[in-house]
Every structure is written in structure tokens, then in C-alpha cells.
Amino acid sequence: MRATDIVIPERLRPADGRFGSGPSKVRPEAVAALAADAPTYLGTSHRREGVRAVVRRLRAGLAELFALPDGYEVVLGVGGTTVLWDALAFSLIERRSQHLVFGEFSGRFAEAVALSTVVQEPDVIASEPGTHPLPQARDDVDVYALTHNETSTGVAMPVVRPAPRGLVAVDATSAAGGIEVDPRDFDVYYFAPQKCFASDGGLWLALCSPAAVERIERIGDGDRYIPPSLDLLIALENSRRDQTYNTPALATLHLMLSQLEWILGNGGLAWAADRCRTSAATVYDWAESHELVTPFVADPAQRSPVVATLDLDPAVAAADVCAALRANGIVDTEAYRKLGRNQLRVAMYPAIEPEDVRALTACIDYVLAQLSA
Ligand SMILES: *Cc1c(COP(=O)(O)O)cnc(C)c1O
């Protein structure tokens, strides 16, 4: 049977078919809230109270969600995580950074730093996709670059300080809001809103410890050339006034605030993390007992609770499974393209209903049965 001719029975289908790892499902309630506020919000100045109040609630809400200790600051700017990497190379790394590379995103940050002429060649510790390496304390390293959740491979790693000295900068783009973290273990915990925060891309947010703020101020006040759009001191000063240096996407801010307040209203980070763990248990338990499906990440301790990667038996083509699902309104279950495996990837972010994740497994079962019929 041709994959796209498969019709999944209505009773098996999830209520919402979005399982992409980013952009990811945006809750309809957040879209409705944006539409309701649109006449007095969209198309108004980001230097005025209407938008600044949203940024203020966002900053205060993030401080609450992550239980940030006194002195930690929430900084934001335009450009998404990828742009923040360049900003970190200019404004946070003093001389040398260490990077744990275990997938596409952690690799991209290391590459961006390697191209920089203002800092030294980074120290790179890599491991095979599907695993994560461990940091190593080094005297010449002043920033340890970790990735809480490597979205390309579905590997999560613990956030821990590798050394008493040196700042810990964590790419939490797909982890923040879905995995618990202790702020005392990081100096910069950064992310973008299109994953657990169920909004759109194009913005970066960074939770900064007093030590990180001190470093940003010192480098920013020094004589290093820093392009203004990548200068974290400029971003910090604007954030303190609940603004961004240049114009942000107002819809993105609003959608993110809805998601943040929804998580806070339901019990905060512990609640969201628990919800993701519930979905993850459904997926991994199903995969482990399946003839044709195997969790890609061999060590259960390293399996991500927010993004599951699932290898398929060579007898079935993941592309066919994804095409069949897509034809039935279930989208973005494709593996990360550069990984090149016969694999499905499923986001299990807080906005995605655990019941829909369960329904997805039933739909995949149905498709697999049809494809081999
Ligand atoms: C999605 C993602 C990025 C890239 O984010 P952009 O906002 O598109 O730049 C970086 N790191 C991780 C871990 C991600 O999941």
C-alpha cells in the first residue's frame, strides 16, 4: 500500500497533530489570547508601556519559573539562539571556551567560536551521536559550553559545574521549561521561544548569574570590538528597561508569555517537567517493547524527556511512516536531517498533550501494520 494512501481511523488520531521539535505546537488558547489583545497590542511601539509590560511579565515570570536567586538577571534580544552564540563569543568568552559536542546544535556553537578572531581556538570534547561527553576542568577555560538537551539526537545531559572557576553556559533551547534545573549550577542558561515555550522563533532569552553579568560588563566596558547587535552589555541594559536593542516580534513575545503563565498557573517547572516525563515514559516504553522500533539513545539515563528519537527496523522506511502520518495531519515526525538515520523524532514539550503522544504511538502502530500488509 502506498504510504500516502493510508487512512488512519479518526478514533486513533491525536487531537492535535503537531509533534515537531521546533517550531513546535502553539496552544490554540495562546493564539486566541493574542487575537483578543491584537487591536491594542500588535502594531504598537516596543518602547511603550503596552509591549514593555509584556516583556516585564516575561522577565518576572521566568525568574519565578526557574526560582532565580537574587542577582540573576533575565536578558533578551533578537535573533534566536544561533545569534546568541555569536554574542556569547564576543561578550562572554574571555579567552577560551570548552564545548561538549554531541550533535548538530552543540557542534554549531563550537564552530561559531572556532571562526572567531577575538577568542582562542575552543577546546572541543565530542562523543558519538546518541551519547553525551563529560566536561573536563581546565585552567585555561573560562566558559564551559554545555547543552541541556541536544535536539538533533534526543540526548539530555545533567547541568553540573565542571570546575569551581569558569562560567557555565548552557544551551537550553529545547530543555528550558520542560526539564528541571538548579540555577546555582549555571551562569548563563539560554533558549528561544519556539520549543517548550510554544511560541515562534527569532528571539533569544538568557538567564544570567551575577558572575555572568560581571563578565558581560567587564568585556563590554573593555576595548574589544563588539558589533552592537551582538553586544550583551547593550542587551543587558535594554533588558533592564524591559526592552530589546532592536525591534522584537511582538506576537512572539505575547505567545511566549501565554505559555509561561500557563505553566506557572499549573504548578511551574516541576509540573511541566512531570508532564514531559509522562509523555516520554509512554514513548520509550512503547518503543522498547516494539518489534520494529528501538530508542536511538541506548542509555536510558541519557534519553531526553522532551525529544524522543526512535530508530526503525530496516524493513520499514521512516520516510514512508512520516509521509503516511503527514497525509493524516500528523506532522514533523521526521528525524533530524543530517543525522541520516532511519528514524522518527517526536517532541514531547509541555504544550503537547500526553494523551496525544499516546495516540501518536497508536497511529504509528497502525501505519506500520498497513505498510507491511
Ligand atoms: C533549536 C535549537 C537551536 C537553534 O535555535 P534558533 O533559535 O533556531 O537559532 C539551538 N540549540 C538547540 C539545542 C536547539 O534545540
PDBQT file of the ligand as one rigid body, heavy atoms in Angstrom, charges set to zero:
ROOT
HETATM    1  C1  LIG A 401      16.507  24.802  18.051  1.00  0.00    +0.000 C 
HETATM    2  C2  LIG A 401      17.828  24.819  18.704  1.00  0.00    +0.000 A 
HETATM    3  C3  LIG A 401      18.810  25.772  18.396  1.00  0.00    +0.000 A 
HETATM    4  C4  LIG A 401      18.610  26.793  17.309  1.00  0.00    +0.000 C 
HETATM    5  O1  LIG A 401      17.717  27.779  17.719  1.00  0.00    +0.000 OA
HETATM    6  P1  LIG A 401      17.432  29.026  16.749  1.00  0.00    +0.000 P 
HETATM    7  O2  LIG A 401      16.525  29.890  17.580  1.00  0.00    +0.000 OA
HETATM    8  O3  LIG A 401      16.793  28.486  15.525  1.00  0.00    +0.000 OA
HETATM    9  O4  LIG A 401      18.724  29.678  16.452  1.00  0.00    +0.000 OA
HETATM   10  C5  LIG A 401      19.982  25.735  19.099  1.00  0.00    +0.000 A 
HETATM   11  N1  LIG A 401      20.215  24.823  20.052  1.00  0.00    +0.000 NA
HETATM   12  C6  LIG A 401      19.330  23.877  20.367  1.00  0.00    +0.000 A 
HETATM   13  C7  LIG A 401      19.635  22.891  21.444  1.00  0.00    +0.000 C 
HETATM   14  C8  LIG A 401      18.103  23.852  19.707  1.00  0.00    +0.000 A 
HETATM   15  O5  LIG A 401      17.194  22.915  20.021  1.00  0.00    +0.000 OA
ENDROOT
TORSDOF 0
